[in-house]
Amino acid sequence: MEDFIKVAEVGDINEGGAKQIDLNGTKIALFNVDNGYYAIGDTCSHEKASLSHGEIDGNVVSCPRHGARFNIKTGAVMSLPAMFPVKTHKVKVEGNDIKVSLNNE
């Protein structure tokens, strides 16, 4: 059974925005893009910067430190200098609650 933890409420994050959350010591970036919520590991796989503070362009976020880009929906690397994807986490909305699973997709 998968455990989902409430991390925000609908309306807390504007469309095209992000929020950094801490789930039991795991930093996760929660995004609101394409009328949906997506969660990836908040730490860039290249230089350990916070992706929730990066620039968002559609469904891609750029690392604020060196500009590596990641797909918000899949965690895939979209450009160097990063070479490794970031983890993704399942998200579900129940009523007004946004919940994230610590288990990776």
Secondary structure, DSSP 8 states (H G I E B T S, - for coil): ---EEEEEETTSS-TTEEEEEEETTEEEEEEEETTEEEEEESB-TTT--BGGGSEEETTEEE-TTT--EEETTT--EEETT--S---EEEEEEETTEEEEEEEE-
